[in-house]
Amino acid sequence: MAGIYVHIPFCKQACNYCNFHFSTSLKQKNDFVAALLKEIDFQKEYLANEAVETIYFGGGTPSLLTETEFNGILQKLHLSFSFEKNAEVTLEANPDDIDPAKLQQWKQAGINRLSIGVQSFFEEDLIWMNRAHTAQQAVASIKNAQDKGFENITMDLIYGLPDMDNERWQTNVQKAVSLNIPHLSCYALTVEPKTILQNLVQKNKVHDVDPDKQAAQFLLLMDWLNGAGYEHYEISNFAKPGKRSRHNSSYWKGKYYLGLGPSAHSFNGASRQWNIANNAAYIKSILNGNKMSFEKEELSRVQKLNEYIMTSLRTMEGCDLNYILKNFGEKVKLKVEKDSERYLTKKLMVEEELRLILTQQGKLLADGIASDLFFETL
């Protein structure tokens, strides 16, 4: 089974913290869609006849696409790939783009899962982040989606804003739970390079983030959502039973995926490649040059092992020592066990049925623990 990610590189306005590839000008949107359809033709052999079980429209803001554009892209995908019955088709949408008419269009087009970029239910937070929607629109978008029959909804929330105290963070989480959202993706605010936020921090116009406060809010989040019946199935993702993101789970399980659109990444088990992160160059390379512009790397055994360690430790199932034994040998398995002993002793990790699983405190240090277990050579 495999997944397809479609990157729609357009937004109404730039959020202060965002470092994803996008443009706030829609002038190239028509040419982009034409290039995207042609890229699907170029890449229809990439997944090696694997059945597609998920499509994910991300960005950018995919909800800016018209009904005709959505239908054309989905039709082209279905003509070019073999799809599993009941495939998960996710659309990222901003609250200000969601209304009953669009929801009906998306449903008819085949969208069966929505990812709504709420981020916060507080007006002051949304203004600080330069979001395009209001707190009222955040709530209305969810209720409208539910009224139109969308049961599979995920929502993004951001914690650790400089002026966000624990009480306000709890109110955000409780609001999401009360709205009966089956899946939540929660991220600590990060000051990414070359973002508006980094520029504001460097000029002392806004406060920098406080790692200790973010850690405390993450620990609170885990307790609150566990008490509300959510599985903490990946570091940033929480789901009611049966409502995990099938698409994102495929990344963590090492399944094949094809990325379409500028900056999109693809993986076929042996190599990884990523498209040029420039709309004009992407469009020109496909429409005028009859070729694609991307970079590619063949993955070594060491890279495959380290990626497995990193991604598996982020999940509630943990790092499977039997998988390492089967795919990399006993010597590698024994070294991973030995290197993990100090984290087991410090109760940052537990071992259950030959699986290394991070504890709540361990999840605060997930990236560092994973890198300590990495191999330089095999």
N, C-alpha and C positions, 0 to 999 in steps of 0.2 A: 504494500500500500504506500501511497505517496501523497504529497500535498502541493498545492500551487499558491504562491503568494503574488499578488498583483499590487504594485506600488503606484499610487495615484499622487503625483508630486505637486499638488496645488492646495493652497490654503487661502482663506479670506484675509487673514492677518497672522502675524508671527507671534507666537507665544514666547514670553521672555526666556524660558528655560529650554526651549526645543532646539536640538541639534540634528534632527532628521532632515533628509533632503526634501526641499519643497520650494515653490515659488508662489509669491502672492499675486503674480500677474497671470491672468487666464488667457492671454493672447495666443499661446501655443497649444491650448487644450485640444482643438480639433486635429492639429497635426500630430499631437501626442497620441491620441486615440488611434489614428491611422497607423502610426509606427508600432503601437502596441499590438494591433491586430496582425501586422506583418511579422513581428517578433514571435508571436504564437506559431506562425507557420515555420519560422526558422528553427524553433525549439521543440517541435512536436515529437521528436525522437529522443529527447533528453532523458525522459523518465524510463526508458527502456521497457515500454509496455506495462509498466506498473499501473495498477488501477488507482485512480485518484479518489481519495476519500475526503479531502478537504480543499476548499478554496478560501483564501483570506484576502479581502480588499483592505489594504492599509495605506498609510501615507505619512504626511499630507492629510488631506480630507477627502476620502472617496465619496462622501455624501454630496459632493459638489457635482458629480456626474449626473447627466440627464437620464431619463428613462430610456431613451433610444440608445445612448452610449452603453448603459448597463446591459441592455438586451443584446446589443451587438457583440460585446465582449464575452458574455456568458455563452451565447450561441456559438461563437468561434471556438471557445474552449471545449464545448461539448462535441463539436465536430472534429476536434483535433486530438482528444484524449478519451480514454475509456474511464467512465466514472462508476464508482460503487453506488449501489442503490442507497438512498437516504444519506448522500454525502452532506457534510456540514459546510454551509456557505455563509461566511461571516462578513459583515460590512461594518467598518469603523464609521461612526457618525457623530457629529457634534450636535448638542441639544438644539442649537439655533437652526439647524437644517431639518429637524424632524417635525413633520406635521402629518395629519391623517392621510392626506392625498399621497405624499411621498411614501409613507409606510405601506400603503396599499400597492403602489407601484413596485416597491422593493419585494414585497411578498409575492406578487405575480411574476416577477423576474426570477424568483427562486432563492432569494435571500431568506435563510431560516434562523440566522443568529445575528444579533446586533451587539456591537461593542461601542458603548456610549461614553464619550470623553467628558465626564462630569467634572472630575478633579476636586471639586469642593462644592458644598451647598451654601457657602458664605459669600456674600457679594464682595466683601473686602478682599477675600482671597482671589476671586476671579479677576477683579480689577488689577490686583498686584501682579498676577500672572499674565495679564493682557489677553485673557480669554474673550472670545466673541459672544458668549452667551451670558445670561443672567442666572441667578439662583432660582428664580421662578421658572425659567425655561428648563433648567435641569430636571426639576420635579415633573413638569408637564410632559417633557419628552419621554420619560419613563412610563408615566401613566398612559400616554397616547399609544406607545408601543404595545403595552400590555392589553389595552382595549382592542387593538387591531390583531390580537392573537399571537404576538411574539412572546413565547414563554422562555426561550433560550436567550437570555440577555446577560451580558457582562458589563461592568462599569469600572472605569478608572478613578482612583482616588490618589491624591498626593499628600504625604505627611512631611513633617520636618521643615515647614516654612519658618523663616526666622521669627515671625510674630505669632505663630500658631501654638497655643498652649494645649495641654493634654485634654482640657475640658472641651475645647472646640474640636479637637481631633475625635474625641469620643462621640460628640454630636454628629459629626459626619458619618462615622461608622454606623451608629445607631439608626440614622436616617436611611442609609442604604439597606440595612437589615429589615427595617420596618416597611420598606417598599417591596420586599420580597424579591430582591435581586439574587438569582441563584449562583452568580459567579462574580467575584471581585478581584481586580488587579490593583495592588497597592504599592506605590513606589515612593521611596525617599527622594525629596528634591535634591537634585545634583547640579552643581555649577559646572556645566559642560564648557569646553573650550569653544571660542568663537561664537558664543551666544550673547544675546542682549543682556542676560543676567550676569554673565561673567564681566562684561563691560561696566555694568552698574556697580557690581561688588568692587571692582578694581578702582573705581572712581569714588568709592565710599558713599554712594548714593543709596544703597541698601545694605543691610547687614548680611554677612556671610552665614551659611548654615552652621548649626551646632551639632557635631556628630554625636555627642552624648545625649542630647535631647532627642535626636532621631532614633538612636538605639532604644531609648526608653519608650518612645511611641511605637516602635516596632514590637517590642515585648508586650506592650498593652494590647496592640492589635491582635497578636496571636492569641492572647487569653480571651479577648472579647469574641472573636470569630469562632474559636473553638467552643465557647459556651453557647454560641448561636447555632451550632450544628454544621459548621463548615469544615471541610478537609483542607488542611494546609498542604496541598499536594506539590507545590513548588515555591521557592523562596518568596516570590512576589504574588502568588496566585492562590486563591481560596475558592472552594466550590462546594455547593451542596452535593450529596451523593448522586452520581450519574450525570453531573453537569460540568465536568472538566472540559477545558478547551481541547478538542481533539486535534486541532491544527497545531497549537503550541506544544502539545504533548509529543507530537511527531518530531519536533526539533530535539527535545530532550531524550527521545528514544533512538535517535540516530537514523530515522527514516529518510528516504529520499525526498527532496523538495525542489521545485523549480521556481525561481524568482523572475518575474516579468516587470519591466519598467526600469527607469533610471535608478541606480544605486541598489537594485534588488540583488540578493544573493541566492545562489543555487548550490545544491549538494547532491552528489550521486553515489556516495559511498567511497569513491576513490579520489575525487577531487572536489574543490570548491571554486566557484567563480562568482564575480560580482560585476554588474554593469556599471558603466561610467555614470558618475553622479553629476550630470549636467544635462538639463532638458534639451537645449539646442543641439548639443553634440550627439545625444542619444537619437533624437529625431533625424538629424542629418545622416548619421551613420547607417540608419536603417532605410530611410526613404530615398536617399540619394546614392548611397554607396552600396546598397544591396548586401550589407554585411552588418555585423554587430560589433560594438566596441565594448570589450570587457577584459578584465584581468582574470587569471586562472592560476591555481596552485595545486599540484599533486600532493596528496597527504601521505606523509611517512607513517610508519607503524607507531613511532613515538607520538606524533601529532594525534593520531587516532586514539591512542591510549589516554593521553592527557585530556583530550576533549571528552572522552567518556567519563573520566574521573570528575572533571569540572561539572558537566551537565548532570550526571547521576547524583552527585552530592547535593544538588539543588532540589532534588525531589524527595518526597516522603518515603519512597521505596529505597532510596539510598544507592550506594555503590555495591554492586553484586560481585563478590569475590569469585563466585563460580564462573561468572561471565569473563572475568579477567583470566582465570585459569584456562578456560576453554579457548580464548582468543589470543592470549599473550604468553601463556605458559606458567608453570609452577614457580619458577624463580621470581617472576614479576609479582605474582600473587603474594609470595612470602615477604617480599620487600614492602608492598603496600601494607600488609598486616603489621610489619615491624614499625614502619614509619607512622602508623596511625595509633600506636600504643599510648603515646603521650596525650593524645586527644581523648582517648578512652579513659585514661587515668584522671584527667581534668574534668571529666564528665561533659565535654564538649561534643562527644560522639558516643554512640552505643553500637554494639554489634548484635544483630538479631538474625539468626538463620543465615549466617555468612553474608550479611549485608551491613555495611557501615552507614549509619544514619546519624545525621547531625541532630543534637538536642536544640532546644530553643536558644540557649546561650551560644551554642555552636553556629547557629544560623547567622548570628551577628558577625561572625568571622569566616563566613563560607568561602569567600574568594581566597583569603589567606591560607586557610586550611587546605583547599584544593591545590594551590600552587606549591605548598610544602610537600604534597604527595606526588607532584609531577616528576617525570623522568627526563633526563637529558639525553640518554642513549638507551638502546636496547641491544 
